[in-house]
Amino acid sequence: MNSNQTTVSRLINKAKEAFVMAIEIYNKPSIQYRLEGFSFFICNAWELMLKAHIINKYGEEAVYYMDKKNRTISLENCVQKVFTNEKAPLRKNLEKVIELRNTSTHFITEEYEALYVPLLQACVFNFVDKMKEFHNIDMTEVIPENFITLSVRLRSLDETEIRGKYTEQVAEKLIMAQKQLDPMIDENNSSFAIRIEHLHYNTKKREEATELYYIDKEAEEGVRIIHDVKNPNDTHKYNAKFCIKEINKRIEKAGIELRYNNAVVKFNQYHFQLFTNYFGIKENDRFCFVYEVSTQPQYSYSQQAIDFIFNEIKKAPDTIIGDLKDKIKKSTPGAKDSK
C-alpha cells in the first residue's frame, strides 16, 4: 500500500466514525447539544471523505493550500473542488449545513432545529450516496439503515412566540433564516432538503395509539378531526425521472438483476409506464397527484409509489416486466407493443 492509499484509508475510517458520531449525537434523547454536535461531526465526516476522494483523483498535494504546504484545504474548498456546479442542490445543501456549523460556534437557539432538520436529513442521505459512489463503501453496513433516519422531536416555528421569547436582534435573525430557507426548500429537490411530516390519524384502538386526546364540548377553541391530509408539494413531490432513478438505486443496492427478454436491463421509462398502467398508479391518490393546470396533465408521485414498485420488482425480477406487458396486452384488444 503506497502513502496515498494509506492516507485515504485513514481518512475514510475517520469519516465513518465522524458520521456515526453525528447520527448518535442527534438521535440520543438525553443530549441537549445535539444540533450543534451533529453539525460539527457531519461536516467533519464530509471533509474527511471528500479529501480522500480528492487524493484518489488528483494526488495528495491537492488537499494542501498552494502557498501553505503545511495546511490542508477547508471543507468549503473541498465542496467547490468536487461539486463544481454552484446551483446543484447537493452543493447548496452542504453550504447551508456549513453555515449552520459556523453559526453554532457563536450563537444558536433551539428553534434552529425546526429550520434545518430537513436539510440535515438530506445531508445524511447525500453522504451515504457519495460514500458509495466515491469509495464503494455502503454506510448501512457501518450503521443500520433504520438509524440513518434522524429522530425528530420539534414543533413548527411561531413568529409571535419567537418575538416574545428572544431579543429583537435574535428573533429577526431566526425569522430571516426561515424566510430564506423555505423558498429554497420549495425550489430544490430532495438532495437539498427532505421535509419531515407528522401526520395524525384518529383510531379507536388504544393499543395502536402513540398519543391520546379527548374532545371537550365546553372548550373555547374548536377541534376538527382531519380524515385526509393532502399537500402534494410534501407528499407527492417526485417526478417520474426521480422515481426511476431511485428504483434503480434500490435494485443495485439489493443486488437484484432485473430481466426482460432474457437480458439484464435497467429500469426505464417504459417499465415505469407498465407499472403505472397495470396497477392504476396514476388513479391512486396515495401514489400519484395529478396537476390539471393545462390540457396536458402533469403527474407527481409519492414515496409510497416508489416503495410499491420496488417491492413488486423484488417478488419476481426475472419475469415482472414481461408479465406486465403480456397482461396489459391481453386486457387491451388491438394494443401494440411500444418497445
C-alpha distance (Angstrom), angle and dihedral (degrees) to the residues before:
residue distance angle dihedral
M1 . . .
N2 3.83 . .
S3 3.81 124.8 .
N4 3.81 93.7 -96.9
Q5 3.80 91.6 53.1
T6 3.80 90.9 47.3
T7 3.81 91.4 51.6
V8 3.80 92.1 46.5
S9 3.81 91.3 49.9
R10 3.80 91.6 51.6
L11 3.80 92.3 47.4
I12 3.81 92.5 49.6
N13 3.81 92.9 49.0
K14 3.80 90.7 50.6
A15 3.82 91.0 45.6
K16 3.82 90.0 54.5
E17 3.80 91.2 50.5
A18 3.82 93.3 46.8
F19 3.81 90.2 49.9
V20 3.81 92.6 50.8
M21 3.81 90.8 47.4
A22 3.81 90.5 51.5
I23 3.82 91.5 52.7
E24 3.81 94.0 43.6
I25 3.80 93.2 49.4
Y26 3.78 92.8 49.3
N27 3.80 95.6 45.7
K28 3.81 97.1 44.0
P29 3.83 107.6 101.5
S30 3.81 96.4 -153.9
I31 3.82 95.1 59.4
Q32 3.82 115.9 92.3
Y33 3.80 93.9 -179.5
R34 3.78 92.0 61.4
L35 3.82 101.2 120.3
E36 3.79 93.1 50.6
G37 3.80 92.7 41.8
F38 3.78 92.3 48.7
S39 3.80 93.1 50.5
F40 3.82 91.8 50.7
F41 3.80 95.2 50.1
I42 3.82 98.9 38.9
C43 3.81 89.3 52.5
N44 3.79 89.6 48.2
A45 3.81 90.4 50.5
W46 3.82 91.5 51.0
E47 3.81 93.0 47.1
L48 3.81 93.4 51.2
M49 3.80 93.3 44.6
L50 3.81 94.2 47.3
K51 3.81 92.3 47.3
A52 3.80 89.2 53.5
H53 3.81 88.6 51.8
I54 3.81 92.5 47.8
I55 3.82 91.2 50.8
N56 3.80 90.7 50.3
K57 3.79 90.7 50.3
Y58 3.81 104.6 35.6
G59 3.81 107.7 12.2
E60 3.78 132.6 -100.9
E61 3.80 95.2 -72.6
A62 3.83 88.8 66.0
V63 3.82 92.5 72.9
Y64 3.83 92.9 58.7
Y65 3.79 127.5 80.5
M66 3.80 112.0 -104.3
D67 3.81 93.3 -128.4
K68 3.82 97.1 34.5
K69 3.77 108.8 48.4
N70 3.81 92.5 177.8
R71 3.85 93.6 59.3
T72 3.79 127.4 71.8
I73 3.78 120.9 -140.7
S74 3.81 121.4 -95.0
L75 3.80 127.2 -105.9
E76 3.81 88.7 -104.3
N77 3.82 89.0 57.5
C78 3.81 91.1 47.8
V79 3.80 91.7 51.9
Q80 3.81 92.1 49.9
K81 3.81 91.7 47.2
V82 3.82 96.6 48.8
F83 3.80 102.3 31.8
T84 3.79 102.3 42.8
N85 3.82 96.7 171.7
E86 3.81 105.6 90.9
K87 3.81 91.7 -162.5
A88 3.82 96.1 52.8
P89 3.84 109.8 120.7
L90 3.82 91.8 -135.0
R91 3.80 92.0 55.4
K92 3.80 92.3 45.9
N93 3.80 88.9 49.8
L94 3.80 92.1 53.5
E95 3.79 92.1 47.0
K96 3.81 90.5 54.2
V97 3.81 93.0 46.9
I98 3.81 89.4 50.1
E99 3.80 87.8 50.4
L100 3.80 88.9 53.1
R101 3.79 91.2 50.3
N102 3.80 90.6 51.4
T103 3.82 91.0 47.9
S104 3.80 89.9 51.0
T105 3.79 91.1 62.5
H106 3.81 89.7 61.7
F107 3.78 112.7 25.8
I108 3.79 137.9 -22.6
T109 3.80 137.5 168.1
E110 3.78 129.6 -149.1
E111 3.82 89.4 -110.9
Y112 3.81 90.1 68.9
E113 3.80 86.9 77.7
A114 3.81 92.2 64.5
L115 3.80 88.7 52.0
Y116 3.76 99.9 45.1
V117 3.80 108.0 32.2
P118 3.86 93.5 89.9
L119 3.83 87.5 55.3
L120 3.81 93.0 44.6
Q121 3.80 92.6 52.9
A122 3.80 90.8 50.0
C123 3.82 89.3 47.4
V124 3.82 90.1 55.5
F125 3.81 93.6 50.3
N126 3.81 91.0 44.9
F127 3.80 90.4 53.8
V128 3.81 91.5 51.3
D129 3.83 90.2 50.0
K130 3.82 94.6 48.4
M131 3.80 94.3 45.9
K132 3.79 86.6 57.2
E133 3.81 94.1 43.6
F134 3.82 98.6 43.1
H135 3.81 101.9 32.1
N136 3.83 105.7 14.8
I137 3.81 90.1 -121.4
D138 3.81 119.9 143.2
M139 3.80 106.2 -146.6
T140 3.82 90.7 -163.5
E141 3.80 85.6 72.0
V142 3.81 88.6 56.7
I143 3.81 97.1 44.1
P144 3.84 124.5 13.7
E145 3.79 113.4 -96.9
N146 3.82 94.3 -121.9
F147 3.83 89.7 59.0
I148 3.80 92.1 57.1
T149 3.80 89.2 74.6
L150 3.79 107.9 86.7
S151 3.79 117.9 -120.2
V152 3.79 103.8 -120.3
R153 3.77 123.6 -158.4
L154 3.76 109.7 165.2
R155 3.76 144.3 110.9
S156 3.78 132.8 -136.0
L157 3.78 120.2 -80.8
D158 3.79 116.2 -101.6
E159 3.80 113.7 -159.9
T160 3.81 94.6 -156.1
E161 3.79 91.8 49.8
I162 3.81 91.8 48.3
R163 3.81 92.3 51.6
G164 3.79 90.1 49.8
K165 3.80 93.7 47.4
Y166 3.81 102.2 45.5
T167 3.77 139.7 39.2
E168 3.79 116.6 -89.9
Q169 3.81 92.9 -103.2
V170 3.81 94.5 51.4
A171 3.82 93.6 42.1
E172 3.81 92.4 50.9
K173 3.80 91.6 49.1
L174 3.80 91.6 52.2
I175 3.81 95.0 44.5
M176 3.81 91.3 47.1
A177 3.81 90.1 51.7
Q178 3.79 89.8 53.3
K179 3.81 92.6 49.3
Q180 3.79 89.7 50.4
L181 3.81 97.0 47.1
D182 3.81 101.2 42.3
P183 3.84 96.2 66.5
M184 3.81 90.8 42.1
I185 3.81 89.6 55.9
D186 3.81 90.3 50.1
E187 3.82 93.4 47.4
N188 3.81 98.2 47.6
N189 3.78 135.3 60.5
S190 3.82 131.5 -115.5
S191 3.81 91.6 -73.8
F192 3.80 87.0 71.7
A193 3.80 101.8 38.9
I194 3.78 141.1 -7.9
R195 3.77 112.9 -153.1
I196 3.80 115.7 -132.0
E197 3.77 113.4 -134.6
H198 3.81 128.2 -160.9
L199 3.79 109.8 -169.1
H200 3.81 119.0 -176.4
Y201 3.77 121.4 -154.6
N202 3.78 128.9 -170.3
T203 3.82 115.6 -124.0
K204 3.79 133.9 170.0
K205 3.80 91.4 -151.3
R206 3.78 104.1 95.9
E207 3.82 93.1 -166.9
E208 3.82 90.8 60.3
A209 3.79 94.5 51.0
T210 3.81 124.3 103.0
E211 3.81 93.0 -172.6
L212 3.81 133.3 26.1
Y213 3.79 128.8 -145.7
Y214 3.77 141.1 166.3
I215 3.80 134.0 -150.8
D216 3.79 116.9 -124.0
K217 3.80 113.2 -157.9
E218 3.81 90.3 -160.4
A219 3.80 94.8 54.6
E220 3.81 117.7 120.3
E221 3.81 92.5 -141.8
G222 3.79 115.3 67.4
V223 3.80 122.6 -132.2
R224 3.78 124.2 -152.1
I225 3.80 122.5 -167.1
I226 3.77 109.4 -135.3
H227 3.79 110.3 -149.3
D228 3.77 97.2 -176.7
V229 3.83 125.6 25.2
K230 3.78 118.9 -168.8
N231 3.75 130.3 175.8
P232 3.81 106.1 156.0
N233 3.80 91.8 -163.0
D234 3.80 88.0 64.0
T235 3.80 105.3 28.6
H236 3.82 102.7 32.4
K237 3.78 104.0 32.6
Y238 3.82 102.9 134.4
N239 3.79 126.8 94.0
A240 3.80 122.6 -149.3
K241 3.82 92.5 -97.6
F242 3.81 92.1 56.8
C243 3.82 91.8 45.9
I244 3.80 91.4 52.7
K245 3.81 91.5 48.2
E246 3.81 92.5 48.8
I247 3.82 93.1 47.1
N248 3.82 90.5 51.1
K249 3.82 90.1 50.7
R250 3.79 90.5 52.7
I251 3.81 92.6 46.4
E252 3.80 90.6 52.0
K253 3.80 93.5 45.4
A254 3.81 91.9 49.9
G255 3.82 91.2 50.0
I256 3.81 91.3 -122.0
E257 3.80 122.3 156.8
L258 3.79 110.0 -146.5
R259 3.79 109.2 -154.4
Y260 3.79 134.7 -163.9
N261 3.81 125.1 171.5
N262 3.84 89.2 -0.6
A263 3.82 92.5 -59.2
V264 3.80 131.9 106.1
V265 3.82 108.6 -111.2
K266 3.79 139.4 179.2
F267 3.77 116.5 -115.2
N268 3.83 105.7 -100.9
Q269 3.80 144.5 173.7
Y270 3.81 92.8 -80.9
H271 3.81 91.8 52.9
F272 3.81 90.3 46.8
Q273 3.82 90.0 53.6
L274 3.81 90.5 51.1
F275 3.81 89.8 56.7
T276 3.81 94.9 44.3
N277 3.82 91.9 48.2
Y278 3.81 99.1 43.8
F279 3.80 98.0 41.5
G280 3.80 95.5 36.9
I281 3.79 91.7 -123.5
K282 3.81 93.8 160.5
E283 3.80 90.0 55.7
N284 3.82 93.7 49.2
D285 3.82 113.2 91.4
R286 3.80 91.5 -155.2
F287 3.78 91.5 58.2
C288 3.79 106.6 30.9
F289 3.79 142.5 28.0
V290 3.80 119.9 -158.6
Y291 3.81 119.6 -147.3
E292 3.81 107.8 -152.6
V293 3.79 95.0 -166.6
S294 3.78 98.1 126.6
T295 3.78 141.9 8.6
Q296 3.82 86.9 -79.8
P297 3.85 110.1 60.0
Q298 3.81 119.2 -137.5
Y299 3.81 121.5 -140.1
S300 3.80 130.1 -150.3
Y301 3.79 125.0 -177.2
S302 3.79 137.7 -145.1
Q303 3.79 132.0 -129.2
Q304 3.81 87.0 -106.6
A305 3.80 89.5 61.9
I306 3.80 91.1 55.3
D307 3.81 91.1 46.6
F308 3.80 92.1 48.5
I309 3.80 95.8 50.7
F310 3.80 93.4 45.6
N311 3.81 92.1 49.2
E312 3.81 90.6 51.2
I313 3.82 89.9 50.7
K314 3.81 90.9 50.7
K315 3.79 90.8 57.2
A316 3.83 94.8 60.1
P317 3.82 114.1 -0.3
D318 3.81 92.3 163.2
T319 3.80 96.2 56.5
I320 3.84 110.6 15.0
I321 3.83 96.9 97.1
G322 3.80 94.8 47.4
D323 3.80 92.1 43.3
L324 3.81 93.2 52.5
K325 3.79 91.6 47.5
D326 3.83 91.9 51.1
K327 3.81 93.8 45.6
I328 3.81 92.7 50.1
K329 3.81 90.8 47.1
K330 3.81 91.7 51.6
S331 3.78 93.0 47.8
T332 3.83 92.9 48.1
P333 3.83 111.1 57.2
G334 3.77 112.4 -146.4
A335 3.80 93.3 14.5
K336 3.80 115.9 149.3
D337 3.78 125.7 -147.3
S338 3.78 111.8 -109.4
K339 3.79 93.8 -161.4
